[in-house]
Amino acid sequence: MNQALKTLLLALTNRMERVERFHRFLIWMAQSVIFALSGIAAFLLRFDGSIPTVHLAHLAKALPIWLVLKTIVFRMCGLDRGWWRFVSVNDVVRIGVGNLLGSFGGAVFIAWLVPRGFPRSIYFLDCLICFLATAGVRVCARIVQESVEKGCKKGLCKRVVIYGAGAAGVMLLREIRSNPALHYRVCGFVDDRSQKRGLLIQGSDVLGAGSDLAQIVRKQQIEEVLVAIPSATGGRMAQVLRYCHQAGVRCRTIPALAQTIEGQGLASQIRDVAVEDLLGRTPVHLNDGEIRVWLKGKVVAVTGAAGSIGSELCRQIARFRPRAIIGFDIAETPLFYLHREMQRSAPDVPFHAEIGSIQSSRRLAEVFREYSVSIVYHAAAYKHVPMMEGHVFEALEHNVFGTYNVAVAAAQHGVEDFVMISSDKAVRPTSIMGATKRLAMPACSPGFCDGEGRRDLRAEHGGSGKDRGSGPEPDSTVRAAAR
């Protein structure tokens, strides 16, 4: 089997080498024909279509010089490699440089080897015609190829507009056109900048602003909007999403610049708009070195470890090599799966899954005493906003008194550091959940539940679109910094 696979790979490699050699041979032949025809055309243009007999000798001596020198120069410039269908502005510049060098070298050798009387205007005409021909044949090859691909995809493509006529939008347009696997037909751009309205970019019109999107969708029969504004703020993305919702059309986006660079191409990374796109927050860069000093060698307890925030806390804490992690939660099934995950992903960090409720002071004391906990991350809470509106007493019992129990247990068992993961809804609360999280904060204040060995208790606020139970709005985040 291995021998057969090896033979197949060798055969494919040899075939590819033969195709590459044949492709390069065709380029050499085409360029040689262009070099010869350009010289002949220069003479015909110089003498109005009728070359005098005396200058036929000049042409006969000049042609071999042009052929040899231009072939060598084009080879040095790498113009005999690459596929013409992918010709770009950079290639055209290199073609111009190659023609200038070839014509200059040809002029030197012609002046040296060819008899006197050679028309000097021929040098300029030959350079100009040769440049137009060598660049034009490549551009024509690209136009024909793209036209064929466009014809093959016609009728199968989804009609789209690109929201954002900047650099990212133009890059996306180019990739859609050059990639036959992408079944999109770009009908134009949408851009909110008034100075771009009515412009023609890469052959596509800027059809209007976002406020005109509903009209554009109806008129152009648009099926999808591709948002190409990687640097858009949360507010800007929310406005774009409103325009798309009003127009009744699907909205997709491309990632930020850093993600694009790491990916395999712009168009291949088109995705649906996520909640994170609407947050528009500046990333918080943590000091890993300081956090490592703070956590390394310590026993860290995480309440609510089986939840979305608690489980992510356990994963992140394990990176800093604590002595052990205690996962404390009343939900046994997700805690069991977290335990298995931690054993696989961080086998060098002991993870102890402890079942219990923060409403049980006795159980909290048992766990804190057994493991000699040094740091506590308190993430256990009822966070479902609509659900807590109908369960006021349960929210009070769990979020307020449960937090008090954890804080007291931490103080009594010499915990060095206590971090309560609160919620942005605790700031000027308008819901039962937010109010209970706000009421729980005094329990984390120094002096509220002092005990032997306790040094510092504090609360952290934040928000994350991935938190379960917070409804349509972003809720609690994990944001702990070493102090």
BAMARVEX-519007 format. One record per residue (C-alpha): chain; x, y, z. Coordinates in steps of 0.25 Angstrom, whole numbers. Example, Ala and Ser with C-alpha at 12.3 -4.5 7.8 and 13.67 -1.06 7.14 Angstrom:
+--------+-------+-------+-------+
| cadena |    xx |    yy |    zz |
+--------+-------+-------+-------+
|      A |    49 |   -18 |    31 |
|      A |    55 |    -4 |    29 |
+--------+-------+-------+-------+
***
This chain:
+--------+-------+-------+-------+
| cadena |    xx |    yy |    zz |
+--------+-------+-------+-------+
|      A |     0 |     0 |     0 |
|      A |    11 |    10 |     4 |
|      A |    19 |     6 |    -9 |
|      A |     7 |     8 |   -18 |
|      A |     4 |    22 |   -11 |
|      A |    19 |    26 |   -13 |
|      A |    18 |    22 |   -28 |
|      A |     5 |    30 |   -30 |
|      A |    11 |    42 |   -23 |
|      A |    24 |    41 |   -32 |
|      A |    15 |    40 |   -44 |
|      A |     7 |    52 |   -40 |
|      A |    20 |    60 |   -37 |
|      A |    26 |    56 |   -51 |
|      A |    13 |    60 |   -58 |
|      A |    13 |    74 |   -51 |
|      A |    27 |    76 |   -55 |
|      A |    24 |    73 |   -69 |
|      A |    12 |    82 |   -69 |
|      A |    21 |    93 |   -63 |
|      A |    32 |    91 |   -73 |
|      A |    21 |    91 |   -85 |
|      A |    15 |   104 |   -79 |
|      A |    28 |   111 |   -78 |
|      A |    32 |   107 |   -92 |
|      A |    18 |   113 |   -97 |
|      A |    22 |   126 |   -90 |
|      A |    35 |   126 |   -97 |
|      A |    30 |   124 |  -110 |
|      A |    19 |   134 |  -109 |
|      A |    29 |   145 |  -104 |
|      A |    38 |   142 |  -115 |
|      A |    27 |   144 |  -125 |
|      A |    23 |   157 |  -118 |
|      A |    38 |   162 |  -118 |
|      A |    39 |   159 |  -133 |
|      A |    26 |   165 |  -137 |
|      A |    28 |   177 |  -128 |
|      A |    41 |   180 |  -136 |
|      A |    35 |   178 |  -149 |
|      A |    23 |   187 |  -145 |
|      A |    32 |   198 |  -141 |
|      A |    39 |   198 |  -154 |
|      A |    25 |   198 |  -162 |
|      A |    20 |   209 |  -153 |
|      A |    33 |   217 |  -155 |
|      A |    32 |   216 |  -170 |
|      A |    17 |   217 |  -172 |
|      A |    15 |   202 |  -175 |
|      A |    26 |   201 |  -186 |
|      A |    40 |   198 |  -181 |
|      A |    51 |   203 |  -191 |
|      A |    61 |   192 |  -196 |
|      A |    73 |   199 |  -189 |
|      A |    66 |   198 |  -175 |
|      A |    62 |   183 |  -177 |
|      A |    76 |   180 |  -174 |
|      A |    75 |   188 |  -161 |
|      A |    63 |   180 |  -158 |
|      A |    69 |   167 |  -161 |
|      A |    81 |   170 |  -152 |
|      A |    73 |   176 |  -141 |
|      A |    63 |   165 |  -139 |
|      A |    73 |   154 |  -134 |
|      A |    78 |   164 |  -124 |
|      A |    65 |   168 |  -119 |
|      A |    61 |   153 |  -117 |
|      A |    73 |   149 |  -110 |
|      A |    74 |   161 |  -100 |
|      A |    59 |   162 |   -97 |
|      A |    58 |   147 |   -94 |
|      A |    70 |   148 |   -85 |
|      A |    64 |   161 |   -78 |
|      A |    50 |   155 |   -77 |
|      A |    56 |   142 |   -71 |
|      A |    64 |   151 |   -61 |
|      A |    51 |   158 |   -57 |
|      A |    44 |   145 |   -55 |
|      A |    34 |   149 |   -66 |
|      A |    34 |   135 |   -72 |
|      A |    28 |   129 |   -59 |
|      A |    14 |   130 |   -53 |
|      A |     0 |   129 |   -59 |
|      A |    -4 |   140 |   -68 |
|      A |   -19 |   139 |   -62 |
|      A |   -14 |   144 |   -49 |
|      A |    -7 |   157 |   -55 |
|      A |    -7 |   169 |   -46 |
|      A |    -2 |   183 |   -45 |
|      A |    12 |   178 |   -40 |
|      A |    13 |   169 |   -52 |
|      A |    11 |   181 |   -61 |
|      A |    21 |   189 |   -54 |
|      A |    31 |   178 |   -56 |
|      A |    28 |   176 |   -70 |
|      A |    30 |   191 |   -72 |
|      A |    44 |   190 |   -65 |
|      A |    47 |   178 |   -74 |
|      A |    44 |   185 |   -87 |
|      A |    52 |   197 |   -83 |
|      A |    64 |   189 |   -79 |
|      A |    63 |   180 |   -92 |
|      A |    61 |   192 |  -101 |
|      A |    73 |   199 |   -95 |
|      A |    82 |   187 |   -96 |
|      A |    77 |   185 |  -110 |
|      A |    80 |   200 |  -114 |
|      A |    94 |   198 |  -109 |
|      A |    97 |   185 |  -116 |
|      A |    90 |   190 |  -129 |
|      A |    99 |   203 |  -129 |
|      A |   111 |   194 |  -127 |
|      A |   108 |   183 |  -137 |
|      A |    98 |   189 |  -148 |
|      A |   103 |   198 |  -159 |
|      A |   101 |   213 |  -158 |
|      A |    87 |   219 |  -162 |
|      A |    79 |   211 |  -152 |
|      A |    66 |   220 |  -149 |
|      A |    67 |   225 |  -135 |
|      A |    52 |   226 |  -134 |
|      A |    51 |   211 |  -135 |
|      A |    57 |   209 |  -121 |
|      A |    45 |   217 |  -115 |
|      A |    34 |   210 |  -124 |
|      A |    39 |   196 |  -121 |
|      A |    39 |   198 |  -106 |
|      A |    25 |   204 |  -106 |
|      A |    19 |   193 |  -116 |
|      A |    26 |   182 |  -108 |
|      A |    21 |   187 |   -95 |
|      A |     7 |   188 |  -100 |
|      A |     7 |   175 |  -106 |
|      A |    14 |   167 |   -94 |
|      A |     5 |   174 |   -84 |
|      A |    -7 |   173 |   -93 |
|      A |    -7 |   158 |   -96 |
|      A |    -6 |   155 |   -81 |
|      A |   -18 |   164 |   -77 |
|      A |   -26 |   158 |   -89 |
|      A |   -23 |   144 |   -83 |
|      A |   -28 |   149 |   -70 |
|      A |   -41 |   155 |   -76 |
|      A |   -44 |   143 |   -84 |
|      A |   -42 |   133 |   -72 |
|      A |   -51 |   142 |   -63 |
|      A |   -61 |   143 |   -73 |
|      A |   -62 |   128 |   -75 |
|      A |   -63 |   126 |   -60 |
|      A |   -73 |   137 |   -59 |
|      A |   -81 |   130 |   -70 |
|      A |   -80 |   117 |   -64 |
|      A |   -85 |   122 |   -50 |
|      A |   -96 |   131 |   -56 |
|      A |  -110 |   126 |   -51 |
|      A |  -104 |   119 |   -40 |
|      A |   -98 |   131 |   -32 |
|      A |  -105 |   138 |   -20 |
|      A |  -107 |   153 |   -23 |
|      A |  -100 |   161 |   -12 |
|      A |   -95 |   175 |    -9 |
|      A |   -82 |   178 |    -1 |
|      A |   -85 |   188 |    11 |
|      A |   -72 |   196 |    11 |
|      A |   -65 |   201 |    -1 |
|      A |   -51 |   202 |     6 |
|      A |   -39 |   193 |     4 |
|      A |   -45 |   181 |    11 |
|      A |   -57 |   182 |     2 |
|      A |   -48 |   183 |   -11 |
|      A |   -40 |   171 |    -6 |
|      A |   -53 |   163 |    -4 |
|      A |   -58 |   167 |   -18 |
|      A |   -45 |   162 |   -24 |
|      A |   -45 |   149 |   -17 |
|      A |   -60 |   146 |   -21 |
|      A |   -57 |   149 |   -35 |
|      A |   -44 |   140 |   -36 |
|      A |   -49 |   128 |   -28 |
|      A |   -59 |   120 |   -36 |
|      A |   -63 |   112 |   -23 |
|      A |   -70 |   124 |   -18 |
|      A |   -84 |   125 |   -23 |
|      A |   -86 |   140 |   -21 |
|      A |   -89 |   151 |   -31 |
|      A |   -85 |   165 |   -26 |
|      A |   -96 |   175 |   -31 |
|      A |   -89 |   187 |   -25 |
|      A |   -84 |   193 |   -12 |
|      A |   -92 |   200 |    -1 |
|      A |   -84 |   211 |     7 |
|      A |   -88 |   222 |    17 |
|      A |   -78 |   232 |    12 |
|      A |   -84 |   242 |     3 |
|      A |   -71 |   244 |    -5 |
|      A |   -72 |   230 |   -10 |
|      A |   -86 |   230 |   -15 |
|      A |   -87 |   228 |   -30 |
|      A |   -73 |   224 |   -31 |
|      A |   -69 |   212 |   -40 |
|      A |   -59 |   203 |   -32 |
|      A |   -53 |   191 |   -40 |
|      A |   -65 |   191 |   -49 |
|      A |   -75 |   191 |   -38 |
|      A |   -84 |   203 |   -34 |
|      A |   -85 |   209 |   -21 |
|      A |  -100 |   208 |   -20 |
|      A |  -103 |   217 |    -8 |
|      A |  -103 |   218 |     7 |
|      A |  -107 |   208 |    18 |
|      A |  -120 |   216 |    19 |
|      A |  -123 |   213 |     4 |
|      A |  -121 |   198 |     6 |
|      A |  -136 |   194 |     6 |
|      A |  -138 |   201 |    -7 |
|      A |  -125 |   195 |   -13 |
|      A |  -129 |   181 |    -9 |
|      A |  -142 |   182 |   -16 |
|      A |  -137 |   188 |   -28 |
|      A |  -125 |   179 |   -30 |
|      A |  -131 |   166 |   -24 |
|      A |  -121 |   165 |   -14 |
|      A |  -120 |   152 |    -6 |
|      A |  -109 |   155 |     4 |
|      A |  -101 |   166 |     9 |
|      A |   -86 |   164 |    12 |
|      A |   -80 |   174 |    22 |
|      A |   -66 |   177 |    19 |
|      A |   -63 |   187 |    31 |
|      A |   -53 |   179 |    39 |
|      A |   -50 |   191 |    48 |
|      A |   -65 |   195 |    51 |
|      A |   -69 |   198 |    65 |
|      A |   -80 |   191 |    72 |
|      A |   -89 |   203 |    70 |
|      A |   -86 |   203 |    55 |
|      A |   -89 |   188 |    53 |
|      A |  -102 |   189 |    61 |
|      A |  -106 |   200 |    51 |
|      A |  -102 |   192 |    39 |
|      A |  -110 |   180 |    45 |
|      A |  -122 |   189 |    47 |
|      A |  -121 |   193 |    32 |
|      A |  -121 |   179 |    28 |
|      A |  -132 |   175 |    37 |
|      A |  -141 |   186 |    31 |
|      A |  -137 |   182 |    17 |
|      A |  -141 |   167 |    20 |
|      A |  -127 |   162 |    15 |
|      A |  -117 |   153 |    22 |
|      A |  -105 |   159 |    27 |
|      A |   -91 |   153 |    28 |
|      A |   -77 |   159 |    31 |
|      A |   -62 |   157 |    30 |
|      A |   -53 |   156 |    42 |
|      A |   -43 |   166 |    47 |
|      A |   -30 |   168 |    41 |
|      A |   -22 |   159 |    50 |
|      A |   -31 |   148 |    48 |
|      A |   -31 |   150 |    33 |
|      A |   -16 |   149 |    33 |
|      A |   -16 |   136 |    41 |
|      A |   -27 |   130 |    32 |
|      A |   -26 |   124 |    18 |
|      A |   -33 |   136 |    10 |
|      A |   -43 |   147 |    12 |
|      A |   -55 |   141 |     5 |
|      A |   -53 |   127 |    12 |
|      A |   -55 |   134 |    25 |
|      A |   -68 |   140 |    22 |
|      A |   -77 |   137 |    34 |
|      A |   -90 |   141 |    41 |
|      A |   -90 |   153 |    50 |
|      A |   -88 |   149 |    64 |
|      A |   -91 |   156 |    77 |
|      A |   -76 |   159 |    79 |
|      A |   -77 |   168 |    66 |
|      A |   -87 |   177 |    73 |
|      A |   -80 |   178 |    86 |
|      A |   -69 |   187 |    80 |
|      A |   -60 |   186 |    92 |
|      A |   -45 |   188 |    93 |
|      A |   -38 |   175 |    96 |
|      A |   -32 |   174 |   110 |
|      A |   -18 |   170 |   110 |
|      A |   -14 |   163 |   123 |
|      A |     0 |   162 |   129 |
|      A |     2 |   147 |   128 |
|      A |    15 |   148 |   136 |
|      A |     9 |   155 |   148 |
|      A |    -3 |   146 |   148 |
|      A |     6 |   134 |   148 |
|      A |    14 |   139 |   160 |
|      A |     0 |   141 |   167 |
|      A |    -6 |   127 |   164 |
|      A |     6 |   117 |   162 |
|      A |     7 |   107 |   174 |
|      A |    -6 |   112 |   180 |
|      A |   -19 |   104 |   182 |
|      A |   -30 |   111 |   175 |
|      A |   -45 |   108 |   177 |
|      A |   -55 |   112 |   167 |
|      A |   -70 |   112 |   171 |
|      A |   -80 |   110 |   160 |
|      A |   -69 |   103 |   152 |
|      A |   -78 |    95 |   144 |
|      A |   -85 |   108 |   138 |
|      A |   -80 |   115 |   125 |
|      A |   -72 |   125 |   133 |
|      A |   -67 |   115 |   144 |
|      A |   -62 |   105 |   134 |
|      A |   -55 |   115 |   126 |
|      A |   -48 |   120 |   138 |
|      A |   -43 |   106 |   141 |
|      A |   -37 |   105 |   127 |
|      A |   -30 |   118 |   128 |
|      A |   -25 |   116 |   142 |
|      A |   -19 |   103 |   138 |
|      A |   -10 |   110 |   129 |
|      A |    -2 |   117 |   141 |
|      A |     1 |   103 |   148 |
|      A |    -6 |   105 |   161 |
|      A |    -4 |    94 |   171 |
|      A |   -18 |    89 |   170 |
|      A |   -32 |    94 |   165 |
|      A |   -44 |    91 |   173 |
|      A |   -57 |    91 |   164 |
|      A |   -69 |    94 |   173 |
|      A |   -83 |    92 |   167 |
|      A |   -97 |    86 |   170 |
|      A |   -99 |    82 |   156 |
|      A |   -92 |    68 |   156 |
|      A |   -93 |    64 |   141 |
|      A |   -86 |    77 |   135 |
|      A |   -76 |    76 |   146 |
|      A |   -73 |    62 |   143 |
|      A |   -70 |    65 |   128 |
|      A |   -62 |    77 |   133 |
|      A |   -54 |    68 |   141 |
|      A |   -51 |    59 |   129 |
|      A |   -48 |    70 |   120 |
|      A |   -38 |    76 |   131 |
|      A |   -31 |    62 |   132 |
|      A |   -29 |    62 |   117 |
|      A |   -25 |    77 |   115 |
|      A |   -17 |    79 |   127 |
|      A |   -12 |    66 |   133 |
|      A |    -1 |    72 |   141 |
|      A |   -11 |    81 |   149 |
|      A |   -19 |    73 |   159 |
|      A |   -34 |    76 |   158 |
|      A |   -43 |    72 |   169 |
|      A |   -58 |    72 |   166 |
|      A |   -66 |    75 |   178 |
|      A |   -81 |    75 |   178 |
|      A |   -88 |    84 |   188 |
|      A |   -97 |    97 |   189 |
|      A |   -92 |   110 |   193 |
|      A |  -104 |   111 |   202 |
|      A |   -98 |   100 |   211 |
|      A |   -88 |   107 |   220 |
|      A |   -84 |    93 |   226 |
|      A |   -81 |    88 |   212 |
|      A |   -73 |   100 |   208 |
|      A |   -65 |    99 |   221 |
|      A |   -62 |    84 |   218 |
|      A |   -56 |    87 |   205 |
|      A |   -48 |    99 |   209 |
|      A |   -42 |    92 |   221 |
|      A |   -39 |    79 |   213 |
|      A |   -31 |    86 |   202 |
|      A |   -25 |    98 |   209 |
|      A |   -31 |   108 |   199 |
|      A |   -22 |   120 |   196 |
|      A |   -30 |   127 |   185 |
|      A |   -45 |   127 |   182 |
|      A |   -52 |   131 |   169 |
|      A |   -67 |   132 |   173 |
|      A |   -75 |   130 |   160 |
|      A |   -87 |   122 |   165 |
|      A |  -100 |   130 |   163 |
|      A |  -114 |   130 |   157 |
|      A |  -112 |   139 |   145 |
|      A |  -124 |   137 |   136 |
|      A |  -131 |   150 |   136 |
|      A |  -145 |   147 |   132 |
|      A |  -145 |   134 |   141 |
|      A |  -141 |   142 |   153 |
|      A |  -152 |   152 |   151 |
|      A |  -162 |   141 |   156 |
|      A |  -153 |   135 |   166 |
|      A |  -149 |   146 |   175 |
|      A |  -147 |   139 |   188 |
|      A |  -138 |   128 |   181 |
|      A |  -130 |   139 |   175 |
|      A |  -128 |   145 |   188 |
|      A |  -124 |   132 |   195 |
|      A |  -114 |   128 |   185 |
|      A |  -108 |   141 |   180 |
|      A |  -108 |   149 |   193 |
|      A |  -107 |   139 |   204 |
|      A |   -99 |   129 |   196 |
|      A |   -89 |   139 |   193 |
|      A |   -89 |   143 |   208 |
|      A |   -86 |   128 |   212 |
|      A |   -75 |   127 |   202 |
|      A |   -68 |   140 |   207 |
|      A |   -70 |   135 |   222 |
|      A |   -64 |   122 |   219 |
|      A |   -52 |   128 |   211 |
|      A |   -50 |   138 |   223 |
|      A |   -50 |   127 |   233 |
|      A |   -40 |   118 |   226 |
|      A |   -29 |   128 |   223 |
|      A |   -32 |   130 |   208 |
|      A |   -22 |   140 |   203 |
|      A |   -30 |   145 |   191 |
|      A |   -45 |   145 |   188 |
|      A |   -50 |   149 |   174 |
|      A |   -65 |   151 |   172 |
|      A |   -70 |   150 |   157 |
|      A |   -81 |   160 |   157 |
|      A |   -89 |   165 |   145 |
|      A |   -91 |   178 |   138 |
|      A |  -106 |   178 |   142 |
|      A |  -101 |   180 |   156 |
|      A |   -98 |   195 |   152 |
|      A |  -111 |   203 |   154 |
|      A |  -119 |   190 |   154 |
|      A |  -132 |   189 |   147 |
|      A |  -135 |   174 |   149 |
|      A |  -136 |   165 |   161 |
|      A |  -123 |   158 |   156 |
|      A |  -116 |   171 |   155 |
|      A |  -121 |   175 |   169 |
|      A |  -117 |   162 |   176 |
|      A |  -103 |   163 |   170 |
|      A |  -102 |   177 |   175 |
|      A |  -107 |   173 |   189 |
|      A |   -96 |   162 |   189 |
|      A |   -85 |   172 |   187 |
|      A |   -84 |   177 |   201 |
|      A |   -81 |   163 |   206 |
|      A |   -68 |   164 |   198 |
|      A |   -64 |   177 |   205 |
|      A |   -53 |   177 |   215 |
|      A |   -58 |   178 |   229 |
|      A |   -72 |   172 |   225 |
|      A |   -68 |   158 |   230 |
|      A |   -55 |   158 |   236 |
|      A |   -48 |   146 |   240 |
|      A |   -34 |   140 |   244 |
|      A |   -25 |   139 |   232 |
|      A |   -33 |   147 |   222 |
|      A |   -26 |   158 |   215 |
|      A |   -34 |   163 |   203 |
|      A |   -48 |   161 |   197 |
|      A |   -52 |   168 |   185 |
|      A |   -62 |   168 |   173 |
|      A |   -60 |   169 |   158 |
|      A |   -70 |   174 |   148 |
|      A |   -71 |   171 |   133 |
|      A |   -79 |   165 |   122 |
|      A |   -78 |   154 |   112 |
|      A |   -87 |   150 |   101 |
|      A |   -84 |   135 |   104 |
|      A |   -90 |   135 |   118 |
|      A |  -103 |   126 |   118 |
|      A |  -116 |   131 |   124 |
|      A |  -114 |   146 |   122 |
|      A |  -124 |   147 |   111 |
|      A |  -122 |   155 |    98 |
|      A |  -112 |   165 |   105 |
|      A |   -97 |   162 |   108 |
|      A |   -95 |   158 |   123 |
|      A |   -84 |   154 |   132 |
|      A |   -70 |   152 |   128 |
|      A |   -58 |   146 |   134 |
|      A |   -48 |   157 |   136 |
|      A |   -38 |   155 |   147 |
|      A |   -24 |   162 |   148 |
|      A |   -13 |   160 |   158 |
|      A |   -12 |   171 |   168 |
+--------+-------+-------+-------+
***
